[in-house]
Amino acid sequence: MALRALILGKKLTEARARLEELRAKDAEFEKRESDLAEAIEEAESEEDREAVEALVEEFETEKAAHEEEKKNLEEEISDMEGELEKFT
């Protein structure tokens, strides 16, 4: 049992570190979103608007994947914490 707890503890530490990395990227997404909002306002031609729309779609896809990964990792961490409590 003790070895299982050690393995789980290590996995939990790694998962928490990964979650912190993902949370650190939140600021990057906020900056990109702000830049895109500015680009939307500045787009003058149809070509510019289409280019910005493509960037917005790409951004939204990336952000959704990022948020999903964070959510899944948070759930995984919660599950591991619950399992680890059984060993204490």
N, C-alpha and C positions, 0 to 999 in steps of 0.2 A: 504493500500500500504506500509506503513512504516514497518509493521510487516513482510510482504513478503520480504522486503529489508533486514531486520535483519536476517531472516532465510537464505536467499541467501548469505549474508555476512559470516555467520557462516559456511555454507557449503564450501564457497570459502576458508576460512581460513583453514579448515580441509583438503581440497584438496591440497592446497599449502604445508601444513605440510607433507602430504603423499608423494607428489612429491619430496620434499627435502629428505625424507627418501630413496626414490628410487634412487635419484641422489647420495646419500652417498654410496649406494651399488655398484655404478659404479666402484669404486676403488677395491672392492672385486673381481668383475668380471675381471678387468685388471690383478690383481695378479694371479687369477686362470688360466687365459689365458696364462700368462707368465710361470706359473708352468707346465701347460700342454705342452707348446712348448718345455720346457726343458725335460719333460718326453718322448716326441716323439724322441728327439735326443738321449736319454739315453736307449731307448728300444732296447734290443739286440736280444731276442728270439721272435719267432712267438707269443708265449703266452703273452709276455710283450706288443708286438705291438697290439694284439687284446684287451688286457685290457685297454691300452691307448686309442685306437679307441672308445671303449665303453664309456670311461670317456669324450672324446671329443664330442661324440654325445649327451650325457647327458648335458654337458656344453652348447652346442649350442642350445639345446631345452630350457634350463633355461634362457639363455641370450636373446633369441628371445622373450620369454614370458615377460621377464623383460622390454625389449625395447618396446614391444607392450603396456604393462601396462603404461609405462611412456608417450608414444604417446597419448594414450586414455585419460589419466589424463590431459595432456597439452591441448588437445582439449576441454575437459570438463571445465577446468579452463578458457580458452578463451571464451567459450560460456557463462559461469557464469559472467565473467567480462563485456561482452557485455550486458547481461541482467541487471546487476546491474547499468550500466551507464544510463539505461532508468529511473532509480529512482532518479538520481541526476540532 
